[in-house]
Amino acid sequence: MSRKTYGFGIVGCGVIAPTHAEAIRRLENAELRGVCDLNEEAATALAGEYGAQAYTDLAEMLARDDIHVVNILTPSGLHAKLGIQCADAGKHVICTKPIDITLEAIDSLIEAGERNGVKIAATHQNRGYPVYEKIRDYIDSGRMGRMLYGNAFVPWYRSDEYYSDGWHGTKALDGGGALINQSIHYIDLLIWFMGNVDRIFGFADALDHDIETEDMGTAVLKFADGTHGIIQGSTCTYTGMPARLELHGTRGNVVTVGDDIALWDVEGDERIEDPMAGKKGGAADPKAGMPEHAVVSHVKQIGDVLTAIEEGRDPVLDGREARRAVEVILSIYEASETGQVIEL
Ligand SMILES: NC(=O)c1ccc[n+]([C@@H]2O[C@H](COP(=O)([O-])OP(=O)(O)OC[C@H]3O[C@@H](n4cnc5c(N)ncnc54)[C@H](O)[C@@H]3O)[C@@H](O)[C@H]2O)c1
């Protein structure tokens, strides 16, 4: 029996769009049929490259019966609003990170999915990198022992030009700066490994850019099981250094630098120490294009949504799962503004 082919639409044809278009192209049961952008040139260029129809009016694209899933790749503060429009048109929705920038918007999107019987999902590609899948497997199976503490450091750089495009670094469309746009990749990993956050204190400030949000954020966390964590993320670390994750359990310590293993010191395993870890990138240029492993991870996560539709289950990275990182980040902002420890 031949498998159903799912028709896809993309809304927002900017920097991240080719990664999703390529991932859809690689899925044997998916076909990119429509792409929509307010900027006609952007829509036409992506449509031409991937053999899809270009739209500037989302309602027109949503009227197509042969589009079943829509990937929302616009500025972050529009994800839920556009996602709800798609869900109300009966389409499954996949948002890039962050799923949106307020919990109210995210909850409305999740509710729209339930109301319309469609899936609401997100992409957080780092979860699909083999190194992080391996760490998660070790933690889940108890090979790291009992987790004690975990830290995420994201010392990246973005230029003044990057913040002058009208949406990056704005409260209305980015919802924040370095934490919600960039560090979210590693904050999501940290809570995926360590579990829910119970209490959080932090600071978020603009130290080296003229923006209304932060280019520097620092937070101290207590996880629900009593373990500890630190988050430090920036976009003012000239000219950018690789992100670093440190995970410590009673039977092992693992450190990644730039998504490579820098230290693997787990009971029963051969010890690895790699001083060259992370030497390949500092993630300073967001327009440089996604590495192959990031495209492969998008294939997995978008593919999981199609499998979820067929199996009648929730996607692994559904709306509620994607909401968790946003909740932590918004709590850091609240702590910074109020000077209070925030309880989640
Ligand atoms: N997963 C990742 O690693 C990754 C990387 C980059 C960006 N992102 C996310 O992708 C999203 C977009 O970021 P980007 O860097 O591609 O931005 P971008 O500015 O390059 O592109 C956004 C596009 O959306 C279009 N747009 C804006 N409002 C629209 C509307 N109402 N309807 C249709 N199109 C509209 C703009 O014209 C623009 O072409 C953000 O949420 C960002 O956080 C994720």
The ligand as a Gaussian input file, in Angstrom:
#p B3LYP/6-31G(d) Opt

LIG

0 1
 N       16.239000      26.700000      14.464000
 C       17.137000      27.610000      14.286000
 O       18.300000      27.383000      14.489000
 C       16.727000      28.978000      13.817000
 C       17.649000      29.783000      13.140000
 C       17.243000      31.046000      12.706000
 C       15.959000      31.495000      12.981000
 N       15.097000      30.679000      13.674000
 C       13.745000      31.159000      13.988000
 O       13.048000      31.317000      12.769000
 C       12.175000      32.428000      12.845000
 C       12.488000      33.370000      11.712000
 O       13.830000      33.765000      11.810000
 P       14.665000      34.152000      10.499000
 O       16.054000      34.354000      10.955000
 O       14.387000      33.181000       9.400000
 O       14.000000      35.569000      10.176000
 P       14.053000      36.415000       8.847000
 O       13.860000      37.816000       9.242000
 O       15.241000      36.029000       8.019000
 O       12.760000      35.895000       8.047000
 C       11.450000      36.097000       8.492000
 C       10.544000      36.173000       7.262000
 O        9.182000      36.225000       7.700000
 C        8.487000      37.123000       6.840000
 N        7.270000      37.569000       7.511000
 C        7.147000      38.442000       8.528000
 N        5.842000      38.555000       8.891000
 C        5.153000      37.719000       8.089000
 C        3.764000      37.392000       7.970000
 N        2.851000      37.925000       8.779000
 N        3.391000      36.494000       7.038000
 C        4.312000      35.941000       6.206000
 N        5.641000      36.214000       6.275000
 C        6.040000      37.093000       7.207000
 C        9.502000      38.229000       6.581000
 O        9.149000      38.968000       5.424000
 C       10.797000      37.429000       6.412000
 O       11.023000      37.066000       5.071000
 C       12.364000      33.028000      14.238000
 O       11.355000      32.552000      15.092000
 C       13.717000      32.500000      14.664000
 O       13.822000      32.366000      16.076000
 C       15.445000      29.431000      14.057000

